[in-house]
Each structure stands twice: as structure tokens, then as C-alpha cells.
Amino acid sequence: MSVRLRQGGLSFYLADDEGTMQYGIDFRKEASPAGQIARMTARLRSDFDLVQVFADTDRTLFVPADLLAEADPEELLRRAGIVPDPTRTVVVAEAVEEVSAVMVVETAAIEALRLLPVRRMRFYSPLQELLAAWRREPVAGGGWMVYPTGDNFYVTRYGADGKLALAEVCPGRETADLVWCLTALTEGERRDRMVVYLYGDGTEVDLARLRRYFRGAQRWSDIRKGGR
């Protein structure tokens, strides 16, 4: 079973193994999300061993997995200026390519999810989907990769050696937000030489407008169709 938590209202969606049943709850509008989830899960056909929670939030810090093994996740967040409060809970995603995601999500959402008929809960960041896509089909020469989720932009940079050099998340929904994000991350670089790949359907991003600032911008799906 998969669940997606979104910031700003934490709407989440889940489906059974066949993907035939989907549900959504908006925590901003639902006075009792726990009760809503209880009624919803009663309609599921069986219990689940694992629920995968994809937390889409800009309150995320990406750190090397070996550093996380020796440090307190909450302290790392505080050093980065992300201060959890009593209404939020710190969760850690499993490492991908030796990178872990430390995230802050609404405590109410976690408590509600515990009502799901599952035995284990595992957290993921959209960044991990981005890392997996590059790992499956790496591009020679490296480049930047952006995953727009509708609430945030997840950004990675790979060097010419194919190794991950940067992982970041920027809040935003529109092309202008992405331009601001990439401009801040690439200060001092020759942007006319940058290669930027847009992962996902990317409907939030106007590619023609993005190319005014980053001429090498292109859709990941187009690259895959055309071969490398």
C-alpha cells in the first residue's frame, strides 16, 4: 500500500495492491482525519504488511547516510534551520545511493496513518524516486535533474563522473519558482552550458520559458524516447 503526504494540507492517496481503489483526504478541510481514515480503511479488502509513505515537504534535509548513523536527526534539522514543533514529527527515509532524507511531517498525519491496517510503515522522499530514475538510465556527462511534484521542486546534480554532487528541495509550483531555485543553486556558473532534465509529467513547468534562462533544459521523457 502506498500513501503520499503533501505539505500545505497533507492530502494523501492510497491504493490497494492492484491499484483499483484510491482515496484522498485534505487535512485542512477534514475536521477528524483519523475518523475519516478509519472509515476509509474499513473498505479495504485485507490487511497490509507494509505501508510506503511518500512525504512531499520542503521541510526536508538530505544528508549522507554515514553521517546520519552518527548524528541525531532532529539536531541535524536544527542546524539547517528546520525546527520541529510539537505539532510535527521527525521521520527518516531509508538511504538511496548513500543519501538519507530527514523530514518533518504533521504529527496528526502520522497518528492517523497508524490506523491503517498495516504492520510496518516506511518513509520515502520524492528525491529517492529521482535518484532511482538516474540510476536506471544515467546520462553521460552528468547534469541537473528536477522533479516538480506540484508543491516542491526536488533537484539533483550529477558531475561528469556520474556521481551525485548535490541534492536539494525548493518550495514552489510555477516556472518562476524553479528559475529562482536553480539560479540560487547555480550562482557563479555558466547557465547557458547547463543541462537540466525535467522528470515526471512536468506540467507545472513551462519549458519554453525555462529555456530563456537555462537553454539546455529538456524533458527527461523526451531524452528517453530519443535515446542517449
GIQUI-V868165 format. One record per residue. N is the residue number from 0. RES is the residue in one letter. SS is DSSP state (A for helix, B for strand, O for the rest). Layout:
n = {N/N}
res = {RES/RES}
ss = {SS/SS}
This chain:
n = {0/1/2/3/4/5/6/7/8/9/10/11/12/13/14/15/16/17/18/19/20/21/22/23/24/25/26/27/28/29/30/31/32/33/34/35/36/37/38/39/40/41/42/43/44/45/46/47/48/49/50/51/52/53/54/55/56/57/58/59/60/61/62/63/64/65/66/67/68/69/70/71/72/73/74/75/76/77/78/79/80/81/82/83/84/85/86/87/88/89/90/91/92/93/94/95/96/97/98/99/100/101/102/103/104/105/106/107/108/109/110/111/112/113/114/115/116/117/118/119/120/121/122/123/124/125/126/127/128/129/130/131/132/133/134/135/136/137/138/139/140/141/142/143/144/145/146/147/148/149/150/151/152/153/154/155/156/157/158/159/160/161/162/163/164/165/166/167/168/169/170/171/172/173/174/175/176/177/178/179/180/181/182/183/184/185/186/187/188/189/190/191/192/193/194/195/196/197/198/199/200/201/202/203/204/205/206/207/208/209/210/211/212/213/214/215/216/217/218/219/220/221/222/223/224/225/226/227}
res = {M/S/V/R/L/R/Q/G/G/L/S/F/Y/L/A/D/D/E/G/T/M/Q/Y/G/I/D/F/R/K/E/A/S/P/A/G/Q/I/A/R/M/T/A/R/L/R/S/D/F/D/L/V/Q/V/F/A/D/T/D/R/T/L/F/V/P/A/D/L/L/A/E/A/D/P/E/E/L/L/R/R/A/G/I/V/P/D/P/T/R/T/V/V/V/A/E/A/V/E/E/V/S/A/V/M/V/V/E/T/A/A/I/E/A/L/R/L/L/P/V/R/R/M/R/F/Y/S/P/L/Q/E/L/L/A/A/W/R/R/E/P/V/A/G/G/G/W/M/V/Y/P/T/G/D/N/F/Y/V/T/R/Y/G/A/D/G/K/L/A/L/A/E/V/C/P/G/R/E/T/A/D/L/V/W/C/L/T/A/L/T/E/G/E/R/R/D/R/M/V/V/Y/L/Y/G/D/G/T/E/V/D/L/A/R/L/R/R/Y/F/R/G/A/Q/R/W/S/D/I/R/K/G/G/R}
ss = {O/B/B/B/B/B/O/O/O/O/O/B/B/B/B/O/O/O/O/O/O/B/B/B/B/O/O/O/O/O/O/O/A/A/A/A/A/A/A/A/A/O/O/O/O/O/O/B/B/B/B/B/B/B/B/B/O/O/O/B/B/B/B/B/A/A/A/A/O/O/O/O/A/A/A/A/A/A/A/O/O/O/O/O/O/O/O/B/B/B/B/B/O/O/O/B/O/O/B/B/B/B/B/B/B/B/A/A/A/A/A/A/A/O/O/O/O/B/B/B/B/B/B/B/O/A/A/A/A/A/A/A/A/A/A/A/O/O/O/O/O/O/B/B/B/B/B/B/O/O/O/B/B/B/B/B/B/B/O/O/O/O/O/B/B/B/B/B/B/B/B/O/O/O/A/A/A/A/A/A/A/A/A/A/A/O/O/O/O/O/A/A/A/O/B/B/B/B/B/O/O/O/O/O/O/O/A/A/A/A/A/A/A/O/O/B/B/B/B/A/A/A/A/A/A/A/O/O}
